[in-house]
Amino acid sequence: MSINKKLIPQKITYSLYKDEQFYSIENVPARVNIETGEQYFSPKTVKNLHQLILGEMQCSGSKKHDLRC
């Protein structure tokens, strides 16, 4: 079975703990390997995640967001 047949599109929750803050972003589009659970993101999705998280870096506490690309 090729790698592309093992990947299925899903909306996932992306979580990150950085600089004493926890980020949880829901509805992130990803391609998920059905055998390993490994997640792959498009360049656009990665750019949106970086912009969202880096833009929140000066806030305190946990942040919960919904990312729709």
Backbone as CSV, one residue per row, in Angstrom:
resi,resn,N_x,N_y,N_z,CA_x,CA_y,CA_z,C_x,C_y,C_z
1,MET,0.855,-1.172,0.000,0.000,0.000,0.000,0.902,1.237,0.000
2,SER,0.643,2.184,-0.889,1.454,3.397,-0.956,1.112,4.320,0.209
3,ILE,2.046,5.232,0.509,1.855,6.173,1.617,0.605,7.020,1.427
4,ASN,0.296,7.423,0.191,-0.889,8.259,-0.047,-2.178,7.523,0.269
5,LYS,-2.212,6.202,0.095,-3.420,5.440,0.415,-3.587,5.262,1.914
6,LYS,-2.517,5.465,2.673,-2.576,5.340,4.122,-2.953,6.660,4.792
7,LEU,-2.955,7.749,4.030,-3.258,9.063,4.580,-4.708,9.438,4.311
8,ILE,-5.391,9.854,5.356,-6.784,10.275,5.190,-6.937,11.708,5.719
9,PRO,-7.710,12.536,5.021,-7.926,13.902,5.510,-8.831,13.887,6.734
10,GLN,-8.428,14.649,7.739,-9.208,14.760,8.970,-9.056,16.161,9.531
11,LYS,-9.966,16.538,10.389,-9.842,17.756,11.191,-9.377,17.297,12.570
12,ILE,-8.247,17.839,13.019,-7.673,17.402,14.284,-7.576,18.588,15.248
13,THR,-7.280,18.297,16.499,-6.967,19.331,17.477,-5.458,19.359,17.636
14,TYR,-4.866,20.508,17.367,-3.415,20.703,17.465,-3.123,21.334,18.817
15,SER,-2.280,20.689,19.599,-1.938,21.201,20.926,-0.451,21.488,20.999
16,LEU,-0.112,22.558,21.698,1.283,22.958,21.842,1.473,23.615,23.200
17,TYR,2.516,23.191,23.903,2.914,23.852,25.141,4.225,24.558,24.857
18,LYS,4.233,25.879,24.972,5.425,26.663,24.657,5.514,27.848,25.599
19,ASP,6.699,28.044,26.143,6.948,29.189,27.029,5.901,29.302,28.138
20,GLU,5.626,28.180,28.784,4.697,28.110,29.914,3.253,28.441,29.546
21,GLN,2.900,28.275,28.272,1.519,28.474,27.833,1.073,27.253,27.027
22,PHE,-0.187,26.914,27.189,-0.759,25.793,26.454,-1.708,26.330,25.396
23,TYR,-1.525,25.872,24.166,-2.377,26.272,23.044,-3.121,25.042,22.546
24,SER,-4.402,25.197,22.296,-5.234,24.131,21.740,-6.024,24.729,20.581
25,ILE,-5.778,24.213,19.390,-6.422,24.750,18.195,-7.234,23.633,17.554
26,GLU,-8.527,23.847,17.447,-9.439,22.830,16.935,-9.676,22.997,15.438
27,ASN,-10.149,21.930,14.817,-10.529,21.913,13.397,-9.367,22.238,12.460
28,VAL,-8.195,21.728,12.788,-7.019,21.932,11.946,-7.012,20.847,10.870
29,PRO,-6.993,21.237,9.596,-6.968,20.229,8.534,-5.604,19.541,8.487
30,ALA,-5.642,18.217,8.437,-4.412,17.428,8.381,-4.673,16.164,7.575
31,ARG,-3.592,15.568,7.114,-3.671,14.221,6.527,-3.046,13.306,7.561
32,VAL,-3.783,12.286,7.991,-3.364,11.431,9.089,-3.098,10.022,8.572
33,ASN,-1.928,9.481,8.942,-1.569,8.117,8.563,-2.424,7.167,9.388
34,ILE,-3.195,6.307,8.727,-4.135,5.427,9.425,-3.431,4.335,10.232
35,GLU,-2.180,4.064,9.916,-1.443,3.034,10.655,-0.685,3.599,11.847
36,THR,-0.095,4.782,11.696,0.778,5.324,12.750,0.177,6.507,13.508
37,GLY,-0.827,7.159,12.936,-1.408,8.341,13.554,-0.609,9.612,13.288
38,GLU,0.494,9.491,12.539,1.304,10.664,12.223,0.486,11.650,11.409
39,GLN,0.666,12.947,11.720,-0.125,13.995,11.095,0.740,14.830,10.159
40,TYR,0.202,15.144,8.994,0.882,15.968,8.001,0.012,17.182,7.699
41,PHE,0.659,18.355,7.627,-0.057,19.603,7.405,0.407,20.253,6.105
42,SER,-0.517,20.940,5.430,-0.152,21.702,4.233,0.673,22.914,4.648
43,PRO,1.457,23.474,3.727,2.206,24.688,4.039,1.301,25.837,4.510
44,LYS,0.125,25.960,3.924,-0.812,27.015,4.326,-1.265,26.822,5.780
45,THR,-1.534,25.587,6.150,-1.961,25.299,7.515,-0.843,25.616,8.506
46,VAL,0.389,25.230,8.177,1.529,25.525,9.053,1.696,27.029,9.214
47,LYS,1.573,27.769,8.123,1.692,29.232,8.181,0.611,29.810,9.094
48,ASN,-0.628,29.340,8.954,-1.728,29.832,9.791,-1.505,29.494,11.263
49,LEU,-1.010,28.291,11.557,-0.718,27.905,12.936,0.354,28.805,13.529
50,HIS,1.428,29.034,12.784,2.507,29.889,13.271,2.009,31.304,13.535
51,GLN,1.239,31.848,12.614,0.727,33.205,12.790,-0.182,33.293,14.014
52,LEU,-1.033,32.305,14.180,-1.966,32.311,15.300,-1.224,32.191,16.623
53,ILE,-0.301,31.255,16.728,0.411,31.025,17.987,1.372,32.170,18.285
54,LEU,2.144,32.599,17.309,3.097,33.681,17.553,2.386,34.986,17.879
55,GLY,1.207,35.172,17.323,0.422,36.361,17.632,-0.107,36.350,19.049
56,GLU,-0.227,35.160,19.647,-0.754,35.021,21.012,0.363,34.938,22.048
57,MET,1.613,34.943,21.639,2.709,34.677,22.556,2.767,35.653,23.724
58,GLN,2.236,36.840,23.600,2.329,37.816,24.669,1.169,37.706,25.664
59,CYS,0.220,36.832,25.406,-0.905,36.636,26.316,-0.528,35.592,27.370
60,SER,-1.260,35.566,28.472,-0.984,34.570,29.502,-2.145,33.592,29.600
61,GLY,-1.891,32.438,30.198,-2.917,31.422,30.366,-2.998,30.521,29.153
62,SER,-4.060,29.737,29.077,-4.227,28.837,27.941,-5.127,29.499,26.906
63,LYS,-4.922,29.117,25.675,-5.700,29.674,24.582,-6.343,28.532,23.809
64,LYS,-7.586,28.702,23.452,-8.288,27.709,22.652,-8.811,28.415,21.413
65,HIS,-8.481,27.884,20.254,-8.864,28.507,19.001,-9.456,27.470,18.059
66,ASP,-10.076,27.973,17.027,-10.639,27.146,15.974,-9.993,27.618,14.676
67,LEU,-9.273,26.729,13.992,-8.588,27.087,12.770,-9.327,26.483,11.586
68,ARG,-9.794,27.329,10.712,-10.458,26.868,9.489,-9.699,27.442,8.313
69,CYS,-8.989,26.564,7.592,-8.166,26.996,6.449,-8.925,26.790,5.158
